[in-house]
Amino acid sequence: MMIHARAQGVTKHFGGTVALHGVDLEVRAGELVGLLGPNGAGKSTLVGLLTGSRRPSGGRVELCGGDPRDPRNRRTLGVTPQETGLPASLRVGEVVDFVRAHFPNPIAKAELLDRFGLGDLARRQTGGLSGGQKRRLAVALAFAGRPEIVFLDEPTTGLDVGARRDLWEAIRTFHADGGTVVLTSHYLEEIEALARRVVVLANGRVLADDSVESVRGLVGLRRISLTSPVPLTDLDLDGLVSVERAGDRLHLLTPDADRMVRALVERNVPFRDLEVRPTSLEEAFLTLTGKEQR
Ligand code: ADP
């Protein structure tokens, strides 16, 4: 199977900041891969390197078998532009035409507008669009040239539920027709909706490259809070990732809250005021990376 994008031992420094430390990644043609990580993990930097907008400080990047900066390897590439770069006085339809003009076999304007729910906005100046509308336009532009591989950086941030669903549908259609997709998100739910393979980035390193199911076990942690006098050392439970006491409240992190609550009951651990809630990805990563360092 052809490798569409590849990073080998890639590092990237910005002055004193090390954004990526030796990242390896292979994306095969026709794959849909989610890059998951909290803010600052290095997702955008990696996408920038793979799409040729930045150069690595070390290691190798390849797009379609060659240098991502070489136009020959970029012919089948689609990327979302920075929304801040959309010319404010141009109309949506004009921006679409402008981008289409760069490609030999672009998708028809009406079809592109329709696929991304932009039909009604074609005559609006981009400067007057809402954040969500700009985001939809930016994502649509990635598809203007009938790409074979698209890189979508946080494609649905700021979109309402309906617009997010529509966009997911457009991405699925592209993928079902054989397109390769790399998308970044800091929501597991978004990646789960689209991808089966998830690459987890944290602090510039690949923490996991696995199925959504496995990654959910790693980062999809639940926080169980309860009031209990039981000493922490008595809580040697399967699946307990971390435990802390704050006054008379105990906070337990685990990938499987149901199982943990059953175990507490079976062991006759006294408790009241039980609460279960999802942790944010940031919390999950703090716990995971903290554990690694200990
Ligand atoms: P993510 O997309 O996962 O939020 P980024 O790739 O944007 O992460 O950032 C990774 C790290 O590199 C962060 O610490 C960020 O502050 C830093 N960084 C990214 N771009 C630049 C830049 N142009 N100049 C300096 N630091 C940068």
Residues whose N, C-alpha, C, O or C-beta is under 5 A from the ligand:
A	BS01	ADP	F14 T17 A19 P38 N39 G40 A41 G42 K43 S44 T45
